[in-house]
Amino acid sequence: MKENRYERIQRLQKKSKYRSIAELERVCGFKPRTFVEWAEHRPSADKVLIVAEVLNVSPEYILNGSEDSSLPAFTPQALQFALWSGENDVTPEQMDEIMRYGKYVVERDSKK
């Protein structure tokens, strides 16, 4: 049986320095039972990024349990959909800022 997001986070939490899911939720700045809700509902991109950083895994791993590099590359359109679920229009200026930040993060991490 495939592991759901909550089970995946629970397993990662047990391997981490955090003693409980509740502690991990507090560290991430989330309300209690946030991760339980993720078993049934897709989390927002900003929260996935926070958890991935705290647990030192990729956002893809949080979402689907895969580090598969064959996943489709993020195009500006895919990024827009991932961040806003297609519900809101993103201005070209906002997309430029997002892309600049993404490049900054890649460059910053390559220097570690």
Secondary structure, 3 states (H helix, E strand, C coil): CCCCHHHHHHHHHHHCCCCCHHHHHHHHCCCCCHHHHHCCCCCCHHHHHHHHHHHCCCHHHHHHCCCCCCCCCCCHHHHHHHHHCCCCCCCHHHHHHHHHHHHHHHHHHHCC
